[in-house]
Amino acid sequence: MPLPIFNRFGDLPEGLHQATLDEVITRFGTWTAQRRTVTARLRRVYELAVGTGKLERFIIFGSYVTSKSAPNDVDIILIMRDDFSLMTCAPEAAKLFDHAQADAEFGVSIFWLRPAFLLRGTLTEFIAHWQLKRDHTRRGIIEVIS
């Protein structure tokens, strides 16, 4: 199913929409130079996260998945398997799991967790929270699927 059109605010409609990485790039990644730059960062992060062998879910939110022509970065949530360990990560991939280092090295904003370490609520509730914008309205976010 194709990604839905933007609403009048330039956001995807509320909800968790699924798409392949190629579909995401086709829709959001090529229409300005800034988007092409940010898309290259997104692709690199995706490759590193998949390369851990422990990626369960990869979710994109924020200005990258809007109609904004020049997003500064891409916001990503990595849901890792419960048996994921930083100790077994390749050094470059390990940078993804330090928010400040991921921003400095890759130009992305990454949040991550292992489901077993949720302090409250469910994983579905955790993911739904990222649909909430600063003005308390809700937007759509994307889960990258294989």
C-alpha positions, 0 to 999 in steps of 0.5 A: 500500500503506498504511503498516504498524501500529506495533510494540510499541515504537510504531515502524514496522516496520524498513524504508523505507516509501513514502507520499504526503505526504497519507498521511503527514499522515493517519496522523501529523499530526492526532491531537494539537495538537502533531502538527498544529503539527509537521505544518504545519512538515513541509508547509512544508519539503516545499513549499520543498524541492520548489520548488527543482526539485532534490529527488530524495528526501524521507525522514522519520524520528524521533519524528514517524513513531512513536506518540508523541503529542507529537513535538518536531519532525520529522526529515527527510533531503533527497536533492538532485540532483547538480546542486543548488546553494545559489547558485540557491536562493530565500533561504527555501529555502536555510535548509533546507540549514543544519541550525541555521537550519532548526531555528531557522526551521522547527522541523525537523531536516534532513540533506541531501546530493547523492549524488555527495558520499557519502564512502563506501557507497551511497545505499541504505546511507546511507538505511538508517543512519537506521533505527538508533535510539540504542539500536541497534535499528532502526525504520521510516522513510518516503520521501514519494513523489508 
